[in-house]
Amino acid sequence: MYRRRFFALALGVMVAGGCGGCGGAADPRVPLAGRLTVIAPAARGQGWDRAARALAAVLTGDGLARKVEVGNYPGSLGAAALGAFAAAHDPFTYAGRLLLTGMPMVAGAEIANTASVVESTTPLARLVGDWAALVVPENSRLRTFENLAAVLRRDPAGLTVGGRMEGGSDHVLYGMIGKCLGVDTRLLDYAGYSSGAEGVHALHDGRVAALLGSARSFVPEIAEGRLRPLVVSSAERIDGIDAPTLMELDVRLEYTDWCGVLGPRGMSSDDRDVAVALCDRVDASSRWRAICAANGWNRVYLSGDDFRQWLVTETRRTREVLDELGLLSTIGTSCWGSCVRQHYM
């Protein structure tokens, strides 16, 4: 009974007229929120915290909420945020709470051998993604991605590739690339760093031979000639980065570091429909689209049952790669797929 009041407690009324700034006819399912809290699995200013704050700005700016607060729970691949969110069983506590999620949180739950993200929450929508790039210093002996692939096929541990935290999106992507190249992924040498900037320093210092990370974050140093991109993970080439896609090089893989929204576990179907409709309005918002363009985020919107089904598949694929990387010690896995045009967007 109480869980049916998820939005009634926090939102109170439904929009009967237009919503300021968002344009178009009002959706009667979309609540005018009194107060919402968006939980970000990152420290302020890091990771997807900016997306959480952008989401809050759109919800208030488009008249979809009167007040939105952002709570930060950094650490352990999103485990701190997921744990705090899932622990709020009291409906008067979790009313109006939304959790920002992404691939690191999915991986973190699998590595910790806890309930998966799908099992411990209610998936609502996938919002945006961030393409990755593999870069080397300008003077690197690795002139092309084919050079790097040849080294890995000859000796999977022959190169140290860096990226963000171990078990996170860059590490998983490196494992997927290794798998598609036919190498023993357990032998791949990966160095995880707490931030993209720390990884760039390690690259310039020679502690890693190549670096995976957000493609857009590398654009300034690429333009200055300090970094040279070898490949990007997008479906098409990226403006400002003169590098082929993995697909062009017959590595049948597309991959984006995605970001989505979750609701509390056990939401009623009515409450979930209201929350999904709220996400629909955010994705359709001109304000949101302008923010995405300014930040270089790719809109990869998917909501409701479609998002839930995709997340189930994404979790299985992630678990498989984590197991092949040797990061799962207690979970037995089997092969759920192969390198045949995998779509991670």
C-alpha positions as semicolon CSV with decimal commas, in nm:
position;residue;x (nm);y (nm);z (nm)
1;M;0,000;0,000;0,000
2;Y;0,268;0,249;0,099
3;R;0,483;0,179;-0,204
4;R;0,201;0,296;-0,427
5;R;0,257;0,636;-0,267
6;F;0,611;0,676;-0,403
7;F;0,520;0,980;-0,607
8;A;0,212;1,079;-0,409
9;L;0,433;1,152;-0,111
10;A;0,690;1,351;-0,302
11;L;0,491;1,497;-0,587
12;G;0,137;1,548;-0,476
13;V;-0,025;1,684;-0,793
14;M;-0,028;1,612;-1,162
15;V;0,034;1,861;-1,441
16;A;-0,294;1,968;-1,590
17;G;-0,158;2,241;-1,814
18;G;0,166;2,313;-1,996
19;C;0,507;2,298;-1,829
20;G;0,722;2,606;-1,850
21;G;1,011;2,585;-2,091
22;C;0,958;2,231;-2,219
23;G;0,708;2,304;-2,494
24;G;0,441;2,078;-2,641
25;A;0,127;1,934;-2,489
26;A;0,145;1,825;-2,127
27;D;0,151;1,456;-2,046
28;P;-0,107;1,396;-1,772
29;R;0,115;1,123;-1,626
30;V;0,400;1,365;-1,561
31;P;0,405;1,489;-1,202
32;L;0,476;1,839;-1,089
33;A;0,715;1,743;-0,815
34;G;0,724;1,918;-0,483
35;R;1,067;1,775;-0,402
36;L;1,295;1,516;-0,560
37;T;1,637;1,385;-0,467
38;V;1,879;1,259;-0,733
39;I;2,154;1,034;-0,596
40;A;2,484;1,056;-0,787
41;P;2,741;0,773;-0,751
42;A;3,031;1,018;-0,769
43;A;3,189;1,308;-0,585
44;R;3,074;1,656;-0,677
45;G;3,219;1,755;-1,013
46;Q;3,335;1,403;-1,098
47;G;3,197;1,126;-1,318
48;W;2,829;1,153;-1,386
49;D;2,771;1,408;-1,108
50;R;2,744;1,674;-1,378
51;A;2,465;1,474;-1,542
52;A;2,284;1,451;-1,209
53;R;2,303;1,828;-1,166
54;A;2,199;1,884;-1,527
55;L;1,900;1,656;-1,471
56;A;1,807;1,856;-1,161
57;A;1,836;2,182;-1,356
58;V;1,609;2,056;-1,632
59;L;1,348;1,919;-1,392
60;T;1,320;2,257;-1,219
61;G;1,382;2,473;-1,526
62;D;1,112;2,298;-1,729
63;G;0,862;2,317;-1,447
64;L;0,862;1,943;-1,379
65;A;0,970;1,986;-1,017
66;R;0,965;2,265;-0,765
67;K;1,287;2,156;-0,598
68;V;1,550;1,894;-0,680
69;E;1,846;1,812;-0,458
70;V;2,153;1,612;-0,560
71;G;2,313;1,377;-0,309
72;N;2,667;1,248;-0,366
73;Y;2,776;0,898;-0,266
74;P;3,117;0,836;-0,426
75;G;3,322;0,520;-0,402
76;S;3,355;0,154;-0,490
77;L;3,221;0,161;-0,847
78;G;2,887;0,302;-0,734
79;A;2,844;0,052;-0,450
80;A;2,809;0,329;-0,190
81;A;2,529;0,500;-0,382
82;L;2,352;0,174;-0,467
83;G;2,377;0,056;-0,107
84;A;2,239;0,380;0,034
85;F;1,961;0,385;-0,221
86;A;1,859;0,021;-0,178
87;A;1,874;0,046;0,202
88;A;1,601;0,311;0,215
89;H;1,309;0,070;0,258
90;D;1,081;0,312;0,442
91;P;0,849;0,463;0,177
92;F;0,851;0,792;0,363
93;T;1,230;0,791;0,325
94;Y;1,262;0,681;-0,035
95;A;0,971;0,879;-0,175
96;G;1,089;1,098;-0,460
97;R;1,440;0,947;-0,474
98;L;1,605;0,868;-0,807
99;L;1,944;0,706;-0,857
100;L;2,179;0,787;-1,142
101;T;2,347;0,473;-1,267
102;G;2,594;0,356;-1,531
103;M;2,822;0,074;-1,634
104;P;3,061;0,112;-1,334
105;M;2,772;0,053;-1,094
106;V;2,663;-0,254;-1,290
107;A;3,019;-0,388;-1,278
108;G;3,062;-0,297;-0,912
109;A;2,760;-0,503;-0,807
110;E;2,892;-0,803;-1,001
111;I;3,244;-0,773;-0,858
112;A;3,104;-0,744;-0,504
113;N;2,882;-1,048;-0,565
114;T;2,575;-0,862;-0,441
115;A;2,229;-0,828;-0,596
116;S;2,251;-0,688;-0,945
117;V;2,138;-0,336;-1,028
118;V;1,830;-0,476;-1,201
119;E;1,738;-0,686;-0,898
120;S;1,786;-0,414;-0,637
121;T;1,614;-0,123;-0,816
122;T;1,346;-0,037;-1,071
123;P;1,509;0,054;-1,406
124;L;1,351;0,366;-1,553
125;A;1,555;0,506;-1,843
126;R;1,894;0,521;-2,012
127;L;1,974;0,886;-2,084
128;V;2,315;0,957;-2,237
129;G;2,645;0,797;-2,325
130;D;3,007;0,898;-2,367
131;W;3,219;0,743;-2,644
132;A;3,567;0,623;-2,560
133;A;3,899;0,669;-2,738
134;L;4,232;0,488;-2,714
135;V;4,523;0,736;-2,726
136;V;4,902;0,728;-2,710
137;P;5,167;1,002;-2,676
138;E;5,260;1,165;-3,004
139;N;5,605;1,004;-3,003
140;S;5,476;0,652;-2,930
141;R;5,610;0,365;-3,139
142;L;5,248;0,249;-3,169
143;R;5,150;0,440;-3,481
144;T;4,816;0,266;-3,541
145;F;4,566;0,048;-3,361
146;E;4,685;-0,241;-3,576
147;N;5,033;-0,198;-3,421
148;L;4,885;-0,226;-3,073
149;A;4,670;-0,526;-3,173
150;A;4,976;-0,705;-3,312
151;V;5,163;-0,659;-2,984
152;L;4,868;-0,790;-2,781
153;R;4,823;-1,094;-3,003
154;R;5,193;-1,173;-2,967
155;D;5,207;-1,102;-2,594
156;P;4,882;-0,998;-2,416
157;A;5,082;-0,874;-2,117
158;G;5,337;-0,693;-2,332
159;L;5,172;-0,353;-2,293
160;T;5,023;-0,172;-1,997
161;V;4,706;0,013;-2,094
162;G;4,561;0,266;-1,853
163;G;4,217;0,404;-1,788
164;R;3,982;0,495;-1,511
165;M;3,923;0,272;-1,210
166;E;3,981;-0,102;-1,226
167;G;3,658;-0,283;-1,307
168;G;3,505;0,035;-1,453
169;S;3,394;0,119;-1,804
170;D;3,743;0,162;-1,953
171;H;3,865;-0,166;-1,805
172;V;3,560;-0,353;-1,933
173;L;3,606;-0,200;-2,278
174;Y;3,971;-0,310;-2,281
175;G;3,859;-0,663;-2,195
176;M;3,603;-0,656;-2,476
177;I;3,867;-0,539;-2,722
178;G;4,103;-0,813;-2,610
179;K;3,832;-1,073;-2,649
180;C;3,752;-0,954;-2,999
181;L;4,121;-0,972;-3,087
182;G;4,128;-1,333;-2,970
183;V;4,381;-1,283;-2,690
184;D;4,375;-1,430;-2,338
185;T;4,207;-1,144;-2,155
186;R;4,330;-1,268;-1,815
187;L;4,682;-1,175;-1,923
188;L;4,600;-0,817;-2,019
189;D;4,790;-0,560;-1,812
190;Y;4,560;-0,276;-1,707
191;A;4,634;0,016;-1,474
192;G;4,333;0,190;-1,320
193;Y;4,342;0,555;-1,208
194;S;4,103;0,756;-0,995
195;S;4,050;1,017;-1,266
196;G;4,107;1,075;-1,634
197;A;4,360;1,348;-1,555
198;E;4,568;1,109;-1,345
199;G;4,565;0,861;-1,632
200;V;4,689;1,127;-1,875
201;H;4,977;1,210;-1,639
202;A;5,067;0,839;-1,625
203;L;5,064;0,826;-2,005
204;H;5,295;1,124;-2,044
205;D;5,524;0,987;-1,771
206;G;5,557;0,657;-1,957
207;R;5,392;0,445;-1,688
208;V;5,136;0,320;-1,943
209;A;5,177;0,269;-2,316
210;A;4,824;0,371;-2,411
211;L;4,519;0,517;-2,239
212;L;4,146;0,454;-2,267
213;G;3,900;0,722;-2,163
214;S;3,631;0,967;-2,260
215;A;3,691;1,067;-2,622
216;R;3,577;1,425;-2,567
217;S;3,819;1,470;-2,276
218;F;4,116;1,401;-2,505
219;V;4,021;1,654;-2,776
220;P;4,225;1,951;-2,640
221;E;4,552;1,755;-2,617
222;I;4,485;1,588;-2,950
223;A;4,442;1,932;-3,106
224;E;4,771;2,046;-2,945
225;G;4,951;1,743;-3,086
226;R;5,035;1,598;-2,743
227;L;4,816;1,292;-2,787
228;R;4,749;1,074;-3,090
229;P;4,422;0,878;-3,111
230;L;4,441;0,522;-3,239
231;V;4,072;0,428;-3,238
232;V;3,731;0,532;-3,106
233;S;3,447;0,315;-2,976
234;S;3,164;0,498;-3,154
235;A;2,953;0,380;-3,445
236;E;3,082;0,666;-3,661
237;R;3,394;0,881;-3,655
238;I;3,398;1,164;-3,402
239;D;3,448;1,528;-3,500
240;G;3,782;1,658;-3,379
241;I;3,937;1,312;-3,348
242;D;4,113;1,179;-3,657
243;A;4,085;0,809;-3,580
244;P;3,892;0,511;-3,718
245;T;3,618;0,331;-3,530
246;L;3,667;-0,021;-3,397
247;M;3,410;-0,140;-3,649
248;E;3,617;0,001;-3,937
249;L;3,908;-0,215;-3,821
250;D;3,694;-0,532;-3,807
251;V;3,670;-0,527;-3,428
252;R;3,297;-0,587;-3,409
253;L;3,228;-0,367;-3,112
254;E;3,055;-0,040;-3,032
255;Y;3,067;0,085;-2,675
256;T;2,954;0,386;-2,477
257;D;2,998;0,471;-2,111
258;W;2,625;0,518;-2,050
259;C;2,426;0,691;-1,778
260;G;2,069;0,614;-1,673
261;V;1,806;0,659;-1,402
262;L;1,674;0,405;-1,151
263;G;1,384;0,410;-0,907
264;P;1,349;0,222;-0,578
265;R;1,289;-0,151;-0,587
266;G;0,925;-0,251;-0,559
267;M;0,767;0,052;-0,727
268;S;0,410;-0,008;-0,835
269;S;0,341;-0,014;-1,208
270;D;0,155;0,318;-1,178
271;D;0,446;0,484;-1,000
272;R;0,693;0,344;-1,250
273;D;0,483;0,474;-1,540
274;V;0,481;0,821;-1,384
275;A;0,858;0,811;-1,332
276;V;0,924;0,687;-1,687
277;A;0,699;0,962;-1,826
278;L;0,904;1,213;-1,629
279;C;1,220;1,077;-1,793
280;D;1,049;1,097;-2,133
281;R;0,986;1,466;-2,082
282;V;1,347;1,525;-1,981
283;D;1,477;1,356;-2,296
284;A;1,238;1,563;-2,511
285;S;1,338;1,888;-2,340
286;S;1,522;2,143;-2,553
287;R;1,705;2,253;-2,238
288;W;1,831;1,897;-2,179
289;R;1,936;1,854;-2,541
290;A;2,132;2,179;-2,530
291;I;2,312;2,064;-2,214
292;C;2,395;1,730;-2,376
293;A;2,537;1,904;-2,683
294;A;2,745;2,140;-2,469
295;N;2,893;1,852;-2,268
296;G;2,947;1,620;-2,564
297;W;2,703;1,362;-2,428
298;N;2,533;1,138;-2,681
299;R;2,161;1,091;-2,629
300;V;2,100;0,715;-2,622
301;Y;1,751;0,722;-2,476
302;L;1,573;0,401;-2,385
303;S;1,301;0,372;-2,123
304;G;1,063;0,143;-1,939
305;D;1,060;-0,227;-2,026
306;D;1,299;-0,173;-2,319
307;F;1,559;-0,028;-2,085
308;R;1,507;-0,302;-1,828
309;Q;1,554;-0,577;-2,088
310;W;1,863;-0,403;-2,228
311;L;2,006;-0,369;-1,876
312;V;1,959;-0,740;-1,811
313;T;2,159;-0,817;-2,127
314;E;2,419;-0,551;-2,046
315;T;2,466;-0,700;-1,699
316;R;2,525;-1,046;-1,844
317;R;2,776;-0,917;-2,098
318;T;2,957;-0,717;-1,833
319;R;2,969;-1,015;-1,597
320;E;3,119;-1,229;-1,872
321;V;3,399;-0,981;-1,942
322;L;3,471;-0,927;-1,573
323;D;3,503;-1,302;-1,529
324;E;3,741;-1,330;-1,825
325;L;3,948;-1,046;-1,677
326;G;3,977;-1,246;-1,356
327;L;3,782;-0,994;-1,149
328;L;3,512;-1,238;-1,038
329;S;3,632;-1,494;-0,790
330;T;3,310;-1,644;-0,663
331;I;3,066;-1,634;-0,952
332;G;3,065;-1,902;-1,217
333;T;2,975;-1,768;-1,559
334;S;2,916;-1,898;-1,905
335;C;2,943;-1,732;-2,244
336;W;2,647;-1,509;-2,326
337;G;2,770;-1,373;-2,656
338;S;3,051;-1,316;-2,900
339;C;3,215;-1,031;-3,087
340;V;2,951;-1,000;-3,354
341;R;2,845;-0,638;-3,375
342;Q;2,769;-0,592;-3,008
343;H;2,567;-0,275;-2,949
344;Y;2,643;-0,105;-2,620
345;M;2,446;0,207;-2,686
